[in-house]
Amino acid sequence: MSDGAIEKGVFTKNNTQAPKDGRILPLFSLKGKTAIVSGAGAGIGLAVAQGFAEAGADVAIWYNSNKKAIDRASDIEKEYGVKCKAYQVNVTDEASVKKAVNEIVDEFNGRLDVFVANSGIPWTQGPATDGEISHYHKVVSTDLDGTFFCARAAADVWRRQWKEGKDSKGNKLENFSYGSFIATASMSGHIVNIPQLQAAYNAAKAGVIHLCRSLAVEWVKYARANSISPGYMATEISDFIPQETKDIWKSKIPMGREGETVELKGAFLYFASDASTYTTGADLIVDPHHLLQQIPLTVSPFLSLPTATTLPYTYKSLPSTLPPSSIDAPSTSSTTDPVSRTLRKPQYVVSESGHAAHPDDIIESCRKLQEHLTRMESEARTLVQKWQSDIRERDLQEKRRVAPGWLDVQEGERMLVPERTRRDGAEGGGAGSQVKDLMMGDEDMAGIRHDASKENREGEELDRAFGGLGLR
């Protein structure tokens, strides 16, 4: 099943070998090799075919309906001095794919080294629930099934070449290490792009990426399988897309522009050549990288804050080709202000996540959010004050438990002082007191004074001891 690459559930040793010539230019050379590029009548496929020819490969370019591919193949042949021919092939028909591969191998130099599965069509019918099921089948059949059919046909040739070591004409294969299968996936296989709605396309491209990873394991003895996921590229195939949608794309790309197809040549050449003999099952994203500005911010609070209210945006459903801002022309008869007559009021604006809302709704939502934050601040302040008061109260209770009969008073700062027996003026200087003093002897009075002095000293010591525990 895996041609001996896996035994008892584990990979065997030395399934592949490194190239013999480690110099950089020979590693990237395709001289003497044969490559097939599907979907090469224009756009990415045409640029890849030109790049392979420039690197020395004989190239067969496939097209579906774009007859310009015939003339472009002739131009490539003349410019780079290699064999190049165009073939009309329906990649959704496995029999046609297999027949075309075998014909090209026999017609060229009896071998196949590289196959680029680039054929694909976009989803153009908006939300998945609204599109026709026939359109879904067409997109998936072309983008995913077609890639699978091309992979099967190419793998048959590579496995035979690996086992026999000969080309289709019986000659010994020279300069052949492994076959290289490259599928054109998309960043849409990694993320959900906006504003266009294209669930079927996204799913198909994600399938292409994982298909190549799976084939990389199955083919490890005789071929490598990798994919390339381009970002937004400026091609004639995407001319149907409204400029307004392209403007949204550019606003999400740090470089502020779409890529040119020539900027993909190096990536495809790397996977096609011996420079990547130790790379298989990989997906190379060629993108500026517009995902950089979509990294969400996260917060890890120490306290559980109240849940924020839901903002009352009035969202509207957007078609797949909706421009970033739709505007109403001003009514010249409704105002005499020359400035107002020249201004154009936006009907809605589009958020980063692709939602639309009227500016008045956004302003009202911001006002309510501000009110909500103010309430949260007030509630938080009250909670903190209650928390501080509870701490003080618990502290005082603990002090009273340790030293019963001692009071907490405010004298510049909080501290505990002894609860003393205070005599009022009458008690301290009345006649009864004077008579009692006269009846006491000198020794009795001295003892009382000594006890009072001792009590005061003990109280002061306790003051100092508990004073350090006071709350400021």
KASULJO-V957820 format. One line per field, one symbol per residue. ss: DSSP state (@ for helix, = for strand, . for the rest). psi: psi as a letter, one per 30 degrees, with the letter a starting at -180 (. if undefined). burial: + if it has 9 or more other C-alpha atoms within 8 Angstrom, else -. Layout:
ss = ???
psi = ???
burial = ???
This chain:
ss = .....==..==............@@@@@.....====.....@@@@@@@@@@@@...======....@@@@@@@@@@@@@...=====.....@@@@@@@@@@@@@@......====...............@@@@@@@@@@@@@@@@@@@@@@@@@@@@@@@@.=.....=......======..@@@.........@@@@@@@@@@@@@@@@@@@@....========..==.@@@....@@@@@@@@@.......==@@@@@@@@@@@@.@@@......====...@@@@@................................==.........@@@@@..==..==.....==.@@@@@@@@@@@@@@@@@@@@@@@@@@@@@@@@@@@@@@@@@@@@...=====...=====......@@@@@.@@@@@@@@@..@@@@@@@@@@@@@@@@@@@@@@@@@@.....
psi = eghgfkkhglkllhflllkejgkeeeefkgkglkkkjlhgflbeeeeeeeeeeefgkkkkkklefjffeeeeeeeeeeefhlkkkkkjkjffjeeeeeeeeeeeeeecgglkekkjjfklllkggbkefflkfeeeeeeeeeeeeeeeeeeeeeeeeeeeeeefglafgglkkkhkdlljkkkjblfffeljllfkjheeeeeeeeeeefeeeeeeeegfeflkkllkjlakkjlffgffkkeeeeeeeeffkefglllkffffeeeeeeeflffhfgjlgljjjjkejffeggkkklkilfljlkkllkkhkjkkkklfgklfkklkkljfffkfjeeeffkkkkellklfgglkkkeeeeeeeeeeeeeeeeeeeeeeeeeeeeeeeeeeeeeeeeeeeeikgkljljielklklkjljkkleeeegleeeeeeeefkleeeeeeeeeeeeeeeeeeeeeeeefeffkk.
burial = -+--++-----+------+-------++++--+++++++++++++++++++++-+++++++++-----++-+++-++--+-+-++++-++++++-+++-++--+++-+-++++++++++---+-++++--+---++--+++++++++++++-+++-++++++--++++----+----++++++++++++-----+++++++++++++++-+++++++++++++++++++++-+++------+-+++++++-+++---++++--++-+++++++++++-+++++-+++--+---------------------------++++++++++--+----+----++--+-+++++----+++++-++--+--++--+---+---------------+---+---+-----+++-----+++++-----------+--++--+-------+-------------+--++--++--+--
